[in-house]
């Protein structure tokens, strides 16, 4: 009889532990749901601050009233390398027309990023998201991913994958202030 009481005690304890873990997981998932929400066209672009390779701070909200071409990339990413010279050409074309370009590298070393920037002679601001917090904020996957942000700070379009120079020109035209 003492044996069956012990068995019931262990079974009840295991059930209680499993239920407790399920409740904790549910609460944790719900608390983090907003953090992992996928951004969509029309959403307000989340603000962030990063320092570029020249030591200048770039806070997204500082560009209110301007269109923003926000590109996430990596030095190892072949499509990124292909589109960077075209992005630089269009940056030069649109920088005086109210469109800002900001390229965010995902967590690579200064040496790798500087080498890449110098190899392609890039002139637009390049920042490194060292702890990948901006990548997580924007739910970046895959690279390259580009966000077009209108002058009101809303996401106009999300482009996943490589762009041609003509695509880039059309996208910059799309977010250019009127």
C-alpha positions as YAML, in Angstrom:
chain: A
units: angstrom
residues:
- id: 1
  name: UNK
  ca: [0.00, 0.00, 0.00]
- id: 2
  name: UNK
  ca: [2.86, 2.41, 0.78]
- id: 3
  name: UNK
  ca: [4.31, 1.54, -2.64]
- id: 4
  name: UNK
  ca: [1.17, 2.73, -4.53]
- id: 5
  name: UNK
  ca: [1.09, 6.00, -2.52]
- id: 6
  name: UNK
  ca: [4.69, 6.66, -3.54]
- id: 7
  name: UNK
  ca: [3.88, 5.91, -7.19]
- id: 8
  name: UNK
  ca: [0.88, 8.27, -7.12]
- id: 9
  name: UNK
  ca: [3.03, 10.95, -5.48]
- id: 10
  name: UNK
  ca: [5.70, 10.68, -8.22]
- id: 11
  name: UNK
  ca: [3.11, 10.64, -11.03]
- id: 12
  name: UNK
  ca: [1.35, 13.71, -9.58]
- id: 13
  name: UNK
  ca: [4.70, 15.49, -9.16]
- id: 14
  name: UNK
  ca: [5.69, 14.80, -12.77]
- id: 15
  name: UNK
  ca: [2.30, 16.01, -14.04]
- id: 16
  name: UNK
  ca: [2.58, 19.15, -11.91]
- id: 17
  name: UNK
  ca: [6.10, 19.88, -13.22]
- id: 18
  name: UNK
  ca: [5.00, 19.36, -16.86]
- id: 19
  name: UNK
  ca: [1.99, 21.68, -16.38]
- id: 20
  name: UNK
  ca: [4.17, 24.32, -14.70]
- id: 21
  name: UNK
  ca: [6.68, 24.19, -17.58]
- id: 22
  name: UNK
  ca: [3.85, 24.51, -20.11]
- id: 23
  name: UNK
  ca: [2.47, 27.59, -18.32]
- id: 24
  name: UNK
  ca: [5.92, 29.19, -18.06]
- id: 25
  name: UNK
  ca: [6.56, 28.56, -21.77]
- id: 26
  name: UNK
  ca: [3.18, 30.05, -22.74]
- id: 27
  name: UNK
  ca: [3.74, 33.19, -20.67]
- id: 28
  name: UNK
  ca: [7.29, 33.60, -22.02]
- id: 29
  name: UNK
  ca: [6.12, 33.14, -25.63]
- id: 30
  name: UNK
  ca: [3.37, 35.73, -25.23]
- id: 31
  name: UNK
  ca: [5.72, 38.26, -23.63]
- id: 32
  name: UNK
  ca: [8.18, 37.89, -26.53]
- id: 33
  name: UNK
  ca: [5.58, 37.77, -29.29]
- id: 34
  name: UNK
  ca: [5.74, 41.53, -29.94]
- id: 35
  name: UNK
  ca: [9.54, 41.45, -30.02]
- id: 36
  name: UNK
  ca: [9.43, 38.85, -32.80]
- id: 37
  name: UNK
  ca: [6.59, 40.44, -34.76]
- id: 38
  name: UNK
  ca: [7.30, 40.53, -38.46]
- id: 39
  name: UNK
  ca: [7.38, 44.02, -39.93]
- id: 40
  name: UNK
  ca: [5.06, 44.71, -42.84]
- id: 41
  name: UNK
  ca: [4.50, 47.40, -45.42]
- id: 42
  name: UNK
  ca: [2.75, 50.33, -43.73]
- id: 43
  name: UNK
  ca: [4.30, 49.71, -40.29]
- id: 44
  name: UNK
  ca: [6.29, 52.44, -38.61]
- id: 45
  name: UNK
  ca: [9.98, 51.63, -39.08]
- id: 46
  name: UNK
  ca: [11.54, 50.85, -35.68]
- id: 47
  name: UNK
  ca: [14.07, 53.43, -34.55]
- id: 48
  name: UNK
  ca: [17.68, 52.50, -33.83]
- id: 49
  name: UNK
  ca: [21.08, 54.12, -33.53]
- id: 50
  name: UNK
  ca: [24.31, 52.76, -35.01]
- id: 51
  name: UNK
  ca: [27.74, 54.26, -35.61]
- id: 52
  name: UNK
  ca: [29.14, 54.08, -39.14]
- id: 53
  name: UNK
  ca: [32.70, 53.20, -40.15]
- id: 54
  name: UNK
  ca: [33.67, 56.90, -39.98]
- id: 55
  name: UNK
  ca: [32.43, 57.27, -36.39]
- id: 56
  name: UNK
  ca: [29.21, 59.13, -37.27]
- id: 57
  name: UNK
  ca: [26.00, 58.25, -35.42]
- id: 58
  name: UNK
  ca: [22.97, 57.34, -37.50]
- id: 59
  name: UNK
  ca: [19.61, 57.37, -35.76]
- id: 60
  name: UNK
  ca: [16.74, 56.43, -38.06]
- id: 61
  name: UNK
  ca: [14.43, 59.05, -36.53]
- id: 62
  name: UNK
  ca: [16.94, 61.79, -37.46]
- id: 63
  name: UNK
  ca: [16.00, 61.22, -41.11]
- id: 64
  name: UNK
  ca: [12.31, 62.01, -40.67]
- id: 65
  name: UNK
  ca: [11.10, 63.89, -43.72]
- id: 66
  name: UNK
  ca: [13.55, 62.06, -45.98]
- id: 67
  name: UNK
  ca: [13.25, 58.77, -47.83]
- id: 68
  name: UNK
  ca: [15.50, 56.01, -46.50]
- id: 69
  name: UNK
  ca: [17.06, 53.15, -48.41]
- id: 70
  name: UNK
  ca: [18.00, 50.77, -45.55]
- id: 71
  name: UNK
  ca: [20.07, 47.78, -46.69]
- id: 72
  name: UNK
  ca: [21.16, 44.81, -44.55]
- id: 73
  name: UNK
  ca: [24.14, 42.88, -45.90]
- id: 74
  name: UNK
  ca: [27.24, 40.75, -45.27]
- id: 75
  name: UNK
  ca: [30.73, 40.69, -46.84]
- id: 76
  name: UNK
  ca: [30.35, 36.95, -47.61]
- id: 77
  name: UNK
  ca: [27.04, 37.53, -49.45]
- id: 78
  name: UNK
  ca: [27.57, 37.37, -53.25]
- id: 79
  name: UNK
  ca: [24.31, 39.20, -54.15]
- id: 80
  name: UNK
  ca: [25.28, 41.93, -51.64]
- id: 81
  name: UNK
  ca: [28.65, 42.40, -53.37]
- id: 82
  name: UNK
  ca: [26.93, 42.55, -56.76]
- id: 83
  name: UNK
  ca: [24.45, 45.27, -55.77]
- id: 84
  name: UNK
  ca: [26.76, 47.48, -53.66]
- id: 85
  name: UNK
  ca: [28.39, 49.37, -56.58]
- id: 86
  name: UNK
  ca: [24.93, 50.02, -58.04]
- id: 87
  name: UNK
  ca: [23.70, 51.23, -54.64]
- id: 88
  name: UNK
  ca: [26.66, 53.61, -54.47]
- id: 89
  name: UNK
  ca: [25.89, 55.01, -57.94]
- id: 90
  name: UNK
  ca: [22.28, 55.65, -56.96]
- id: 91
  name: UNK
  ca: [23.30, 57.04, -53.56]
- id: 92
  name: UNK
  ca: [25.31, 59.71, -55.40]
- id: 93
  name: UNK
  ca: [22.33, 60.38, -57.68]
- id: 94
  name: UNK
  ca: [19.74, 60.69, -54.89]
- id: 95
  name: UNK
  ca: [21.68, 62.05, -51.90]
- id: 96
  name: UNK
  ca: [20.77, 65.64, -52.81]
- id: 97
  name: UNK
  ca: [17.17, 64.68, -53.57]
- id: 98
  name: UNK
  ca: [16.17, 63.78, -50.01]
- id: 99
  name: UNK
  ca: [16.93, 60.04, -50.07]
- id: 100
  name: UNK
  ca: [19.35, 58.67, -47.47]
- id: 101
  name: UNK
  ca: [21.17, 55.37, -47.94]
- id: 102
  name: UNK
  ca: [22.34, 53.37, -44.94]
- id: 103
  name: UNK
  ca: [23.93, 49.93, -45.26]
- id: 104
  name: UNK
  ca: [23.99, 47.79, -42.13]
- id: 105
  name: UNK
  ca: [26.46, 44.95, -41.95]
- id: 106
  name: UNK
  ca: [25.39, 42.05, -39.77]
- id: 107
  name: UNK
  ca: [27.98, 41.56, -37.02]
- id: 108
  name: UNK
  ca: [31.25, 41.25, -38.92]
- id: 109
  name: UNK
  ca: [34.64, 42.67, -37.93]
- id: 110
  name: UNK
  ca: [35.77, 46.21, -38.72]
- id: 111
  name: UNK
  ca: [38.64, 44.76, -40.76]
- id: 112
  name: UNK
  ca: [36.34, 42.71, -43.03]
- id: 113
  name: UNK
  ca: [33.84, 45.54, -43.48]
- id: 114
  name: UNK
  ca: [36.50, 48.23, -44.11]
- id: 115
  name: UNK
  ca: [38.23, 45.96, -46.61]
- id: 116
  name: UNK
  ca: [34.92, 45.42, -48.43]
- id: 117
  name: UNK
  ca: [34.06, 49.15, -48.40]
- id: 118
  name: UNK
  ca: [37.51, 50.04, -49.77]
- id: 119
  name: UNK
  ca: [37.45, 47.29, -52.42]
- id: 120
  name: UNK
  ca: [34.19, 48.66, -53.85]
- id: 121
  name: UNK
  ca: [35.02, 52.33, -53.09]
- id: 122
  name: UNK
  ca: [31.67, 52.82, -51.34]
- id: 123
  name: UNK
  ca: [30.75, 56.37, -50.34]
- id: 124
  name: UNK
  ca: [27.41, 55.86, -48.54]
- id: 125
  name: UNK
  ca: [27.30, 55.31, -44.75]
- id: 126
  name: UNK
  ca: [28.06, 51.74, -43.64]
- id: 127
  name: UNK
  ca: [27.44, 50.67, -40.04]
- id: 128
  name: UNK
  ca: [27.99, 47.36, -38.27]
- id: 129
  name: UNK
  ca: [25.20, 45.85, -36.18]
- id: 130
  name: UNK
  ca: [27.68, 44.27, -33.76]
- id: 131
  name: UNK
  ca: [25.21, 42.54, -31.44]
- id: 132
  name: UNK
  ca: [22.63, 41.91, -34.21]
- id: 133
  name: UNK
  ca: [19.97, 43.87, -32.30]
- id: 134
  name: UNK
  ca: [18.84, 45.84, -35.37]
- id: 135
  name: UNK
  ca: [18.79, 42.62, -37.41]
- id: 136
  name: UNK
  ca: [16.47, 41.10, -34.80]
- id: 137
  name: UNK
  ca: [14.37, 44.27, -34.59]
- id: 138
  name: UNK
  ca: [13.80, 44.13, -38.35]
- id: 139
  name: UNK
  ca: [13.60, 40.29, -38.52]
- id: 140
  name: UNK
  ca: [16.23, 40.10, -41.24]
- id: 141
  name: UNK
  ca: [16.39, 36.87, -43.24]
- id: 142
  name: UNK
  ca: [17.84, 36.41, -45.84]
- id: 143
  name: UNK
  ca: [20.65, 38.76, -46.87]
- id: 144
  name: UNK
  ca: [20.47, 41.08, -48.63]
- id: 145
  name: UNK
  ca: [17.23, 42.59, -47.37]
- id: 146
  name: UNK
  ca: [16.33, 46.21, -48.05]
- id: 147
  name: UNK
  ca: [13.64, 48.35, -46.43]
- id: 148
  name: UNK
  ca: [12.29, 51.39, -48.24]
- id: 149
  name: UNK
  ca: [11.12, 53.90, -45.64]
- id: 150
  name: UNK
  ca: [9.04, 56.87, -46.71]
- id: 151
  name: UNK
  ca: [9.51, 60.44, -45.41]
- id: 152
  name: UNK
  ca: [6.82, 59.82, -42.76]
- id: 153
  name: UNK
  ca: [8.90, 56.95, -41.32]
- id: 154
  name: UNK
  ca: [6.66, 54.14, -42.58]
- id: 155
  name: UNK
  ca: [7.84, 51.03, -44.40]
- id: 156
  name: UNK
  ca: [7.00, 51.45, -48.07]
- id: 157
  name: UNK
  ca: [8.46, 48.19, -49.38]
- id: 158
  name: UNK
  ca: [10.60, 45.23, -48.23]
- id: 159
  name: UNK
  ca: [12.94, 43.71, -50.81]
- id: 160
  name: UNK
  ca: [14.52, 40.34, -50.11]
- id: 161
  name: UNK
  ca: [17.35, 39.39, -52.44]
- id: 162
  name: UNK
  ca: [19.52, 41.05, -55.04]
- id: 163
  name: UNK
  ca: [18.51, 44.21, -56.91]
- id: 164
  name: UNK
  ca: [19.67, 45.56, -60.25]
- id: 165
  name: UNK
  ca: [20.79, 49.16, -60.60]
- id: 166
  name: UNK
  ca: [17.50, 49.97, -62.34]
- id: 167
  name: UNK
  ca: [15.57, 48.40, -59.42]
- id: 168
  name: UNK
  ca: [17.57, 50.52, -56.96]
- id: 169
  name: UNK
  ca: [16.91, 53.71, -58.94]
- id: 170
  name: UNK
  ca: [13.18, 52.93, -59.08]
- id: 171
  name: UNK
  ca: [13.07, 52.18, -55.34]
- id: 172
  name: UNK
  ca: [14.89, 55.41, -54.44]
- id: 173
  name: UNK
  ca: [12.50, 57.33, -56.67]
- id: 174
  name: UNK
  ca: [9.62, 55.66, -54.81]
- id: 175
  name: UNK
  ca: [10.70, 57.06, -51.41]
- id: 176
  name: UNK
  ca: [11.96, 60.43, -52.64]
- id: 177
  name: UNK
  ca: [10.12, 63.27, -50.88]
- id: 178
  name: UNK
  ca: [7.64, 65.14, -53.10]
...
